[in-house]
Amino acid sequence: MTNPLDELVTKALQRRAPTREEAAGVLTEEFDVLDVVAAAARVRRHFFGNRVKLNTIINMKSGLCPEDCTYCAQRLGSDSEILKYSWVAAEEAAEAAEAAAEAGAKRICLVASGRGPGQRDVNRVGSTIEAILRKQPDVEICACLGLLSAGQAEQLRAAGAYAYSHNLNTNEERYSEICSTHTFADRTSTVREATSAGLSPCSGAIFGTGESDSDVISLALELRELSPDSVPVNFLIPMEGTPLEGQWHLTPQRCLRILALYRFFFPDVELRLAGGREIHLRHVQALALHVANSMFLGDYLTSEGQTGDQDRRLITDAGFVIEGKEEATLPEQRQDLVHIRRRGVGTDVAPNV
């Protein structure tokens, strides 16, 4: 009799998604959590070997956000005692990026609170990208600025951005439960806008906000429709001053099962350990690295993470190595060979004839 977990591995290696029934089995007690992790690890090793990609966040504008996302300490009306400041200077961000790159970070994520950037903000971020690339020309720059307006993704790409990050956070059916100031469709539209502009799409989730198993599975299916290159997995830190404060629903085992399930749904995609990993995974973070191939180094937007030395020891103690800038993160079969036409009829650029 075939082992259902072996069947999931086989499907993942063929880039086929689990059925809802198969996915439900991963999240429940049907299989031992270590067996689930071991199965997901086979997929991870097939596509990513023993490499761990390091990313870092630079919070360029903190707090004072007009949106009301219930999980976020930067939200409208938040009483959280987080840092609040307007835009940091390009050179300050470049210095932080240089320190992170020298510590092993391959991707620099420039994040700013707010509904979305104005033209002045896009120009400011563009200048910051240029300042970073002057000092560290080989790093990937990912922008995360909220909802994009027409043409902004192209401007960021022209300035040197490699990727754009905009998480869906939870599934469409329950999205209105965690946010009322924008919609699920607003978020998917921004991811598609970024992808069309040639930016590498990064979109993931935050778990621990009250979602059911069915919600976890639905979000995975909805994310697959966007075909992201990166899927960050956040675990809720229920900060004081937010509507979700005090809601500690996650266990390390639950987090491992979610990570494993998302590896089956995104076998050849950069699956990233993000906010809350230290708090919720605790002493099983090393096990999580056998599923995820990427993680954030250093601090997050509003909370502090482990020290860089702790993270680097975690990686080496678990038998992994830090991915170098010269190495392609995504497997060769996933490298983008399709280029959106931006010349010829309908443009001011001569046709390729």
LODREN-135460 format. One record per residue (C-alpha): residue number from 1; residue in one letter; x, y, z. Coordinates in nm, 3 decimals. Layout:
// LODREN-135460
+------+------+---------+---------+---------+
| resi | resn |       X |       Y |       Z |
+------+------+---------+---------+---------+
|  NUM |    A |       X |       Y |       Z |
...
+------+------+---------+---------+---------+
This chain:
// LODREN-135460
+------+------+---------+---------+---------+
| resi | resn |       X |       Y |       Z |
+------+------+---------+---------+---------+
|    1 |    M |   0.000 |   0.000 |   0.000 |
|    2 |    T |   0.138 |   0.340 |  -0.100 |
|    3 |    N |   0.222 |   0.584 |   0.179 |
|    4 |    P |   0.010 |   0.901 |   0.133 |
|    5 |    L |   0.308 |   1.119 |   0.226 |
|    6 |    D |   0.517 |   0.948 |  -0.044 |
|    7 |    E |   0.241 |   1.033 |  -0.291 |
|    8 |    L |   0.254 |   1.397 |  -0.181 |
|    9 |    V |   0.629 |   1.402 |  -0.236 |
|   10 |    T |   0.590 |   1.250 |  -0.582 |
|   11 |    K |   0.330 |   1.509 |  -0.678 |
|   12 |    A |   0.545 |   1.794 |  -0.545 |
|   13 |    L |   0.847 |   1.680 |  -0.743 |
|   14 |    Q |   0.622 |   1.697 |  -1.048 |
|   15 |    R |   0.502 |   2.044 |  -0.936 |
|   16 |    R |   0.147 |   1.924 |  -0.883 |
|   17 |    A |  -0.055 |   2.063 |  -0.593 |
|   18 |    P |  -0.213 |   1.849 |  -0.321 |
|   19 |    T |  -0.587 |   1.800 |  -0.322 |
|   20 |    R |  -0.783 |   1.963 |  -0.041 |
|   21 |    E |  -0.823 |   1.621 |   0.119 |
|   22 |    E |  -0.449 |   1.550 |   0.102 |
|   23 |    A |  -0.372 |   1.895 |   0.241 |
|   24 |    A |  -0.611 |   1.847 |   0.531 |
|   25 |    G |  -0.427 |   1.531 |   0.630 |
|   26 |    V |  -0.101 |   1.723 |   0.664 |
|   27 |    L |  -0.258 |   1.974 |   0.903 |
|   28 |    T |  -0.433 |   1.720 |   1.125 |
|   29 |    E |  -0.301 |   1.438 |   1.341 |
|   30 |    E |  -0.340 |   1.187 |   1.056 |
|   31 |    F |   0.039 |   1.180 |   1.020 |
|   32 |    D |   0.306 |   1.228 |   1.283 |
|   33 |    V |   0.456 |   1.575 |   1.258 |
|   34 |    L |   0.809 |   1.439 |   1.216 |
|   35 |    D |   0.695 |   1.222 |   0.926 |
|   36 |    V |   0.535 |   1.529 |   0.766 |
|   37 |    V |   0.855 |   1.731 |   0.805 |
|   38 |    A |   1.067 |   1.445 |   0.668 |
|   39 |    A |   0.847 |   1.420 |   0.360 |
|   40 |    A |   0.858 |   1.796 |   0.296 |
|   41 |    A |   1.235 |   1.790 |   0.350 |
|   42 |    R |   1.272 |   1.551 |   0.057 |
|   43 |    V |   1.109 |   1.809 |  -0.168 |
|   44 |    R |   1.316 |   2.092 |  -0.024 |
|   45 |    R |   1.643 |   1.903 |  -0.078 |
|   46 |    H |   1.548 |   1.809 |  -0.434 |
|   47 |    F |   1.503 |   2.170 |  -0.545 |
|   48 |    F |   1.728 |   2.363 |  -0.305 |
|   49 |    G |   1.988 |   2.123 |  -0.167 |
|   50 |    N |   2.130 |   2.233 |   0.167 |
|   51 |    R |   2.132 |   2.608 |   0.096 |
|   52 |    V |   1.959 |   2.873 |   0.308 |
|   53 |    K |   1.902 |   3.215 |   0.158 |
|   54 |    L |   1.927 |   3.510 |   0.397 |
|   55 |    N |   1.711 |   3.819 |   0.362 |
|   56 |    T |   1.691 |   4.133 |   0.572 |
|   57 |    I |   1.427 |   4.401 |   0.626 |
|   58 |    I |   1.493 |   4.775 |   0.629 |
|   59 |    N |   1.188 |   4.952 |   0.770 |
|   60 |    M |   1.205 |   5.281 |   0.584 |
|   61 |    K |   0.887 |   5.432 |   0.730 |
|   62 |    S |   0.740 |   5.296 |   1.053 |
|   63 |    G |   0.391 |   5.330 |   1.201 |
|   64 |    L |   0.117 |   5.584 |   1.134 |
|   65 |    C |  -0.050 |   5.366 |   0.871 |
|   66 |    P |  -0.407 |   5.458 |   0.763 |
|   67 |    E |  -0.502 |   5.092 |   0.706 |
|   68 |    D |  -0.674 |   4.887 |   0.980 |
|   69 |    C |  -0.517 |   4.539 |   0.943 |
|   70 |    T |  -0.597 |   4.378 |   1.278 |
|   71 |    Y |  -0.269 |   4.190 |   1.308 |
|   72 |    C |  -0.044 |   4.494 |   1.256 |
|   73 |    A |   0.101 |   4.720 |   1.526 |
|   74 |    Q |   0.140 |   4.996 |   1.266 |
|   75 |    R |  -0.234 |   5.005 |   1.195 |
|   76 |    L |  -0.471 |   5.299 |   1.225 |
|   77 |    G |  -0.553 |   5.349 |   1.594 |
|   78 |    S |  -0.281 |   5.117 |   1.724 |
|   79 |    D |  -0.171 |   5.174 |   2.084 |
|   80 |    S |   0.142 |   4.964 |   2.043 |
|   81 |    E |   0.457 |   5.136 |   2.161 |
|   82 |    I |   0.647 |   5.071 |   1.840 |
|   83 |    L |   0.895 |   5.299 |   1.671 |
|   84 |    K |   0.721 |   5.568 |   1.465 |
|   85 |    Y |   0.915 |   5.771 |   1.213 |
|   86 |    S |   0.890 |   5.906 |   0.860 |
|   87 |    W |   1.118 |   5.815 |   0.571 |
|   88 |    V |   1.480 |   5.740 |   0.653 |
|   89 |    A |   1.747 |   5.891 |   0.431 |
|   90 |    A |   1.877 |   5.690 |   0.138 |
|   91 |    E |   2.232 |   5.682 |   0.278 |
|   92 |    E |   2.113 |   5.552 |   0.616 |
|   93 |    A |   1.926 |   5.271 |   0.442 |
|   94 |    A |   2.230 |   5.199 |   0.223 |
|   95 |    E |   2.455 |   5.169 |   0.529 |
|   96 |    A |   2.210 |   4.924 |   0.690 |
|   97 |    A |   2.192 |   4.727 |   0.366 |
|   98 |    E |   2.571 |   4.711 |   0.342 |
|   99 |    A |   2.600 |   4.575 |   0.695 |
|  100 |    A |   2.334 |   4.313 |   0.621 |
|  101 |    A |   2.499 |   4.209 |   0.295 |
|  102 |    E |   2.835 |   4.170 |   0.466 |
|  103 |    A |   2.661 |   3.952 |   0.726 |
|  104 |    G |   2.533 |   3.719 |   0.452 |
|  105 |    A |   2.204 |   3.871 |   0.336 |
|  106 |    K |   2.139 |   3.815 |  -0.033 |
|  107 |    R |   1.811 |   4.007 |  -0.053 |
|  108 |    I |   1.740 |   4.350 |   0.096 |
|  109 |    C |   1.372 |   4.421 |   0.157 |
|  110 |    L |   1.276 |   4.790 |   0.163 |
|  111 |    V |   0.947 |   4.821 |   0.349 |
|  112 |    A |   0.731 |   5.125 |   0.424 |
|  113 |    S |   0.403 |   5.152 |   0.612 |
|  114 |    G |   0.102 |   5.304 |   0.438 |
|  115 |    R |  -0.172 |   5.218 |   0.194 |
|  116 |    G |   0.058 |   5.267 |  -0.101 |
|  117 |    P |   0.329 |   5.501 |  -0.230 |
|  118 |    G |   0.282 |   5.840 |  -0.388 |
|  119 |    Q |   0.504 |   5.951 |  -0.672 |
|  120 |    R |   0.738 |   6.127 |  -0.431 |
|  121 |    D |   0.768 |   5.803 |  -0.233 |
|  122 |    V |   0.851 |   5.601 |  -0.543 |
|  123 |    N |   1.122 |   5.853 |  -0.632 |
|  124 |    R |   1.258 |   5.834 |  -0.278 |
|  125 |    V |   1.271 |   5.455 |  -0.286 |
|  126 |    G |   1.431 |   5.467 |  -0.629 |
|  127 |    S |   1.709 |   5.687 |  -0.491 |
|  128 |    T |   1.754 |   5.446 |  -0.201 |
|  129 |    I |   1.782 |   5.149 |  -0.437 |
|  130 |    E |   2.047 |   5.330 |  -0.638 |
|  131 |    A |   2.241 |   5.415 |  -0.319 |
|  132 |    I |   2.234 |   5.051 |  -0.206 |
|  133 |    L |   2.341 |   4.911 |  -0.541 |
|  134 |    R |   2.635 |   5.151 |  -0.560 |
|  135 |    K |   2.777 |   4.982 |  -0.248 |
|  136 |    Q |   2.640 |   4.631 |  -0.296 |
|  137 |    P |   2.574 |   4.578 |  -0.669 |
|  138 |    D |   2.507 |   4.205 |  -0.636 |
|  139 |    V |   2.223 |   4.207 |  -0.381 |
|  140 |    E |   1.859 |   4.163 |  -0.475 |
|  141 |    I |   1.638 |   4.458 |  -0.382 |
|  142 |    C |   1.279 |   4.384 |  -0.292 |
|  143 |    A |   1.032 |   4.669 |  -0.239 |
|  144 |    C |   0.727 |   4.635 |  -0.015 |
|  145 |    L |   0.534 |   4.961 |  -0.024 |
|  146 |    G |   0.169 |   4.859 |  -0.022 |
|  147 |    L |  -0.081 |   4.890 |  -0.304 |
|  148 |    L |   0.069 |   5.004 |  -0.633 |
|  149 |    S |  -0.081 |   5.248 |  -0.880 |
|  150 |    A |  -0.043 |   5.216 |  -1.256 |
|  151 |    G |   0.315 |   5.256 |  -1.371 |
|  152 |    Q |   0.477 |   5.245 |  -1.027 |
|  153 |    A |   0.601 |   4.887 |  -1.061 |
|  154 |    E |   0.775 |   4.979 |  -1.387 |
|  155 |    Q |   0.941 |   5.275 |  -1.217 |
|  156 |    L |   1.071 |   5.056 |  -0.935 |
|  157 |    R |   1.203 |   4.804 |  -1.185 |
|  158 |    A |   1.378 |   5.079 |  -1.380 |
|  159 |    A |   1.537 |   5.203 |  -1.055 |
|  160 |    G |   1.690 |   4.860 |  -0.996 |
|  161 |    A |   1.434 |   4.674 |  -0.787 |
|  162 |    Y |   1.446 |   4.298 |  -0.840 |
|  163 |    A |   1.127 |   4.195 |  -0.660 |
|  164 |    Y |   0.806 |   4.330 |  -0.512 |
|  165 |    S |   0.651 |   4.187 |  -0.198 |
|  166 |    H |   0.283 |   4.210 |  -0.111 |
|  167 |    N |   0.141 |   3.937 |   0.110 |
|  168 |    L |  -0.216 |   3.814 |   0.079 |
|  169 |    N |  -0.201 |   3.733 |   0.453 |
|  170 |    T |  -0.523 |   3.532 |   0.470 |
|  171 |    N |  -0.770 |   3.380 |   0.227 |
|  172 |    E |  -1.029 |   3.575 |   0.032 |
|  173 |    E |  -1.332 |   3.437 |   0.217 |
|  174 |    R |  -1.224 |   3.572 |   0.554 |
|  175 |    Y |  -1.020 |   3.871 |   0.440 |
|  176 |    S |  -1.279 |   4.123 |   0.561 |
|  177 |    E |  -1.235 |   3.982 |   0.913 |
|  178 |    I |  -0.879 |   4.112 |   0.932 |
|  179 |    C |  -0.903 |   4.430 |   0.724 |
|  180 |    S |  -1.178 |   4.666 |   0.610 |
|  181 |    T |  -0.982 |   4.948 |   0.446 |
|  182 |    H |  -0.880 |   4.750 |   0.138 |
|  183 |    T |  -0.980 |   4.421 |  -0.020 |
|  184 |    F |  -0.827 |   4.087 |  -0.110 |
|  185 |    A |  -0.868 |   4.186 |  -0.475 |
|  186 |    D |  -0.663 |   4.501 |  -0.412 |
|  187 |    R |  -0.378 |   4.281 |  -0.293 |
|  188 |    T |  -0.389 |   4.030 |  -0.577 |
|  189 |    S |  -0.407 |   4.317 |  -0.825 |
|  190 |    T |  -0.085 |   4.465 |  -0.688 |
|  191 |    V |   0.098 |   4.132 |  -0.710 |
|  192 |    R |  -0.012 |   4.092 |  -1.070 |
|  193 |    E |   0.087 |   4.453 |  -1.148 |
|  194 |    A |   0.437 |   4.387 |  -1.012 |
|  195 |    T |   0.469 |   4.061 |  -1.204 |
|  196 |    S |   0.361 |   4.223 |  -1.530 |
|  197 |    A |   0.630 |   4.488 |  -1.483 |
|  198 |    G |   0.896 |   4.219 |  -1.465 |
|  199 |    L |   0.947 |   4.224 |  -1.089 |
|  200 |    S |   0.986 |   3.890 |  -0.914 |
|  201 |    P |   0.656 |   3.836 |  -0.727 |
|  202 |    C |   0.677 |   3.775 |  -0.353 |
|  203 |    S |   0.354 |   3.700 |  -0.169 |
|  204 |    G |   0.278 |   3.498 |   0.141 |
|  205 |    A |   0.075 |   3.470 |   0.455 |
|  206 |    I |   0.042 |   3.534 |   0.825 |
|  207 |    F |  -0.092 |   3.254 |   1.044 |
|  208 |    G |  -0.236 |   3.262 |   1.392 |
|  209 |    T |  -0.510 |   3.517 |   1.322 |
|  210 |    G |  -0.791 |   3.269 |   1.381 |
|  211 |    E |  -0.784 |   3.086 |   1.048 |
|  212 |    S |  -0.919 |   2.731 |   1.014 |
|  213 |    D |  -0.748 |   2.442 |   0.835 |
|  214 |    S |  -0.976 |   2.512 |   0.541 |
|  215 |    D |  -0.861 |   2.875 |   0.537 |
|  216 |    V |  -0.494 |   2.769 |   0.535 |
|  217 |    I |  -0.559 |   2.544 |   0.236 |
|  218 |    S |  -0.770 |   2.801 |   0.050 |
|  219 |    L |  -0.496 |   3.061 |   0.083 |
|  220 |    A |  -0.238 |   2.819 |  -0.057 |
|  221 |    L |  -0.458 |   2.759 |  -0.360 |
|  222 |    E |  -0.516 |   3.134 |  -0.406 |
|  223 |    L |  -0.146 |   3.205 |  -0.380 |
|  224 |    R |  -0.067 |   2.941 |  -0.641 |
|  225 |    E |  -0.283 |   3.133 |  -0.888 |
|  226 |    L |  -0.036 |   3.422 |  -0.858 |
|  227 |    S |   0.267 |   3.196 |  -0.921 |
|  228 |    P |   0.496 |   3.375 |  -0.674 |
|  229 |    D |   0.871 |   3.320 |  -0.675 |
|  230 |    S |   0.885 |   3.376 |  -0.298 |
|  231 |    V |   0.636 |   3.283 |  -0.026 |
|  232 |    P |   0.709 |   3.434 |   0.316 |
|  233 |    V |   0.538 |   3.255 |   0.606 |
|  234 |    N |   0.473 |   3.478 |   0.907 |
|  235 |    F |   0.341 |   3.365 |   1.244 |
|  236 |    L |   0.136 |   3.623 |   1.431 |
|  237 |    I |   0.302 |   3.814 |   1.712 |
|  238 |    P |  -0.009 |   3.937 |   1.897 |
|  239 |    M |   0.130 |   4.277 |   1.989 |
|  240 |    E |  -0.030 |   4.477 |   2.269 |
|  241 |    G |  -0.241 |   4.758 |   2.133 |
|  242 |    T |  -0.379 |   4.559 |   1.839 |
|  243 |    P |  -0.718 |   4.384 |   1.812 |
|  244 |    L |  -0.542 |   4.045 |   1.815 |
|  245 |    E |  -0.335 |   4.104 |   2.128 |
|  246 |    G |  -0.331 |   3.804 |   2.359 |
|  247 |    Q |  -0.431 |   3.555 |   2.088 |
|  248 |    W |  -0.162 |   3.290 |   2.125 |
|  249 |    H |  -0.310 |   3.004 |   1.922 |
|  250 |    L |  -0.004 |   2.859 |   1.752 |
|  251 |    T |   0.215 |   2.571 |   1.867 |
|  252 |    P |   0.553 |   2.471 |   1.721 |
|  253 |    Q |   0.389 |   2.157 |   1.579 |
|  254 |    R |   0.115 |   2.361 |   1.410 |
|  255 |    C |   0.375 |   2.589 |   1.254 |
|  256 |    L |   0.576 |   2.294 |   1.122 |
|  257 |    R |   0.267 |   2.140 |   0.965 |
|  258 |    I |   0.176 |   2.468 |   0.792 |
|  259 |    L |   0.530 |   2.507 |   0.660 |
|  260 |    A |   0.535 |   2.150 |   0.531 |
|  261 |    L |   0.199 |   2.194 |   0.361 |
|  262 |    Y |   0.320 |   2.509 |   0.187 |
|  263 |    R |   0.631 |   2.326 |   0.070 |
|  264 |    F |   0.403 |   2.069 |  -0.095 |
|  265 |    F |   0.203 |   2.352 |  -0.256 |
|  266 |    F |   0.518 |   2.549 |  -0.355 |
|  267 |    P |   0.784 |   2.283 |  -0.414 |
|  268 |    D |   1.024 |   2.490 |  -0.626 |
|  269 |    V |   0.953 |   2.830 |  -0.472 |
|  270 |    E |   1.156 |   3.021 |  -0.215 |
|  271 |    L |   0.969 |   2.938 |   0.107 |
|  272 |    R |   1.079 |   3.189 |   0.370 |
|  273 |    L |   1.067 |   3.177 |   0.748 |
|  274 |    A |   0.950 |   3.524 |   0.844 |
|  275 |    G |   0.809 |   3.715 |   1.141 |
|  276 |    G |   0.733 |   3.524 |   1.459 |
|  277 |    R |   0.951 |   3.222 |   1.384 |
|  278 |    E |   1.164 |   3.263 |   1.697 |
|  279 |    I |   0.860 |   3.301 |   1.921 |
|  280 |    H |   0.642 |   3.022 |   1.781 |
|  281 |    L |   0.891 |   2.765 |   1.650 |
|  282 |    R |   1.127 |   2.817 |   1.942 |
|  283 |    H |   1.350 |   2.511 |   1.983 |
|  284 |    V |   1.234 |   2.347 |   1.657 |
|  285 |    Q |   1.356 |   2.624 |   1.426 |
|  286 |    A |   1.623 |   2.387 |   1.297 |
|  287 |    L |   1.351 |   2.142 |   1.193 |
|  288 |    A |   1.178 |   2.422 |   1.005 |
|  289 |    L |   1.493 |   2.475 |   0.798 |
|  290 |    H |   1.450 |   2.123 |   0.664 |
|  291 |    V |   1.129 |   2.257 |   0.502 |
|  292 |    A |   1.196 |   2.626 |   0.430 |
|  293 |    N |   1.498 |   2.729 |   0.224 |
|  294 |    S |   1.501 |   3.097 |   0.316 |
|  295 |    M |   1.478 |   3.312 |   0.629 |
|  296 |    F |   1.502 |   3.670 |   0.750 |
|  297 |    L |   1.823 |   3.775 |   0.921 |
|  298 |    G |   1.802 |   4.031 |   1.199 |
|  299 |    D |   1.500 |   4.231 |   1.310 |
|  300 |    Y |   1.152 |   4.265 |   1.162 |
|  301 |    L |   0.929 |   4.566 |   1.106 |
|  302 |    T |   0.815 |   4.620 |   1.464 |
|  303 |    S |   0.977 |   4.339 |   1.664 |
|  304 |    E |   1.331 |   4.225 |   1.723 |
|  305 |    G |   1.465 |   3.893 |   1.599 |
|  306 |    Q |   1.755 |   3.674 |   1.701 |
|  307 |    T |   2.106 |   3.805 |   1.663 |
|  308 |    G |   2.288 |   3.737 |   1.339 |
|  309 |    D |   2.532 |   3.508 |   1.520 |
|  310 |    Q |   2.243 |   3.301 |   1.657 |
|  311 |    D |   2.090 |   3.267 |   1.312 |
|  312 |    R |   2.416 |   3.170 |   1.148 |
|  313 |    R |   2.481 |   2.909 |   1.417 |
|  314 |    L |   2.128 |   2.778 |   1.371 |
|  315 |    I |   2.197 |   2.725 |   1.001 |
|  316 |    T |   2.533 |   2.555 |   1.039 |
|  317 |    D |   2.429 |   2.344 |   1.338 |
|  318 |    A |   2.139 |   2.207 |   1.130 |
|  319 |    G |   2.380 |   2.106 |   0.853 |
|  320 |    F |   2.299 |   2.384 |   0.606 |
|  321 |    V |   2.508 |   2.649 |   0.432 |
|  322 |    I |   2.433 |   3.013 |   0.356 |
|  323 |    E |   2.350 |   3.071 |  -0.009 |
|  324 |    G |   2.595 |   3.297 |  -0.191 |
|  325 |    K |   2.509 |   3.591 |  -0.412 |
|  326 |    E |   2.652 |   3.410 |  -0.714 |
|  327 |    E |   2.407 |   3.120 |  -0.674 |
|  328 |    A |   2.061 |   3.114 |  -0.831 |
|  329 |    T |   1.796 |   3.067 |  -0.565 |
|  330 |    L |   1.526 |   2.922 |  -0.784 |
|  331 |    P |   1.589 |   2.593 |  -0.965 |
|  332 |    E |   1.683 |   2.621 |  -1.330 |
|  333 |    Q |   1.345 |   2.493 |  -1.445 |
|  334 |    R |   1.178 |   2.791 |  -1.280 |
|  335 |    Q |   1.396 |   3.069 |  -1.419 |
|  336 |    D |   1.185 |   3.314 |  -1.614 |
|  337 |    L |   1.220 |   3.271 |  -1.990 |
|  338 |    V |   0.917 |   3.482 |  -2.077 |
|  339 |    H |   0.974 |   3.853 |  -2.134 |
|  340 |    I |   0.674 |   4.086 |  -2.148 |
|  341 |    R |   0.675 |   4.269 |  -2.484 |
|  342 |    R |   0.766 |   4.633 |  -2.438 |
|  343 |    R |   0.870 |   4.720 |  -2.795 |
|  344 |    G |   0.713 |   4.734 |  -3.137 |
|  345 |    V |   0.347 |   4.812 |  -3.213 |
|  346 |    G |   0.183 |   5.016 |  -2.939 |
|  347 |    T |   0.514 |   5.150 |  -2.802 |
|  348 |    D |   0.775 |   5.412 |  -2.885 |
|  349 |    V |   1.044 |   5.143 |  -2.917 |
|  350 |    A |   1.144 |   4.995 |  -3.251 |
|  351 |    P |   1.028 |   4.637 |  -3.316 |
|  352 |    N |   1.270 |   4.348 |  -3.284 |
|  353 |    V |   1.301 |   4.266 |  -3.655 |
+------+------+---------+---------+---------+
